[in-house]
């Protein structure tokens, strides 16, 4: 299978791809710290996995009994991920989170996001954040990174309880939002 060019996908799909290079391992460790209780997580989702930097970390840590579902709109990234992770379910739209919850009868314990919210129109930002909130278990966690704090108020509207972190060790440096449903 041909290796996916992150820069090429950014240049041809700027609304879907938020950066010219994949996220760093430093950002992955900031978003998925050692304190994550992997043994308790039964339903995990990753939104916008791109080339799979976070996917690899989650696959290494998650329990063998958990269910891990990827949501990737970009076809080239989706095909690459399907080749690398043939046992994972990969859907084409993060707005299908609710459908998965209905079909499985289980909300998500953890939702990780690499979606470039700042690239989306306001109505889509709102719809995505509402869908994510509604798909989380009552004590579920949503973790997302952004390159700006411009959307902080929108995150707060949907998740009044959240922690904010930052890492310089990414290009560009990134803000990490760790949001709780409750």
HUSULWO-V744371 format. One line per field, one symbol per residue. phi: phi as a letter, one per 20 degrees, with the letter a starting at -180 (. if undefined). psi: psi as a letter, one per 20 degrees, with the letter a starting at -180 (. if undefined). A space follows every 50 residues. Layout:
phi=???
psi=???
This chain:
phi=.fffefgffffecffedebecffefffgfffcfgffegfeedccccdmfl engfgfffffdfffefdccdccffffffffffffcfeeecdebffegfff fffemcfeebcdcdfegfeefgffgfffffffgfeefgdfcdccdbebeg egfffffecfdbddcbceebdfgcedddddff
psi=ppppoggghghilhhhpiriqrqrhggghhhmriipmhiiohppqpplid ikghgggghhhqqiirpopqoohpggggggghghmiiqporjphijghgg gghhjprphppppjpmhhiqqghhgggghgggghiqqhkrpppqqqjrjh jghgghhhnhoqqprqpilqorqqppooqqg.
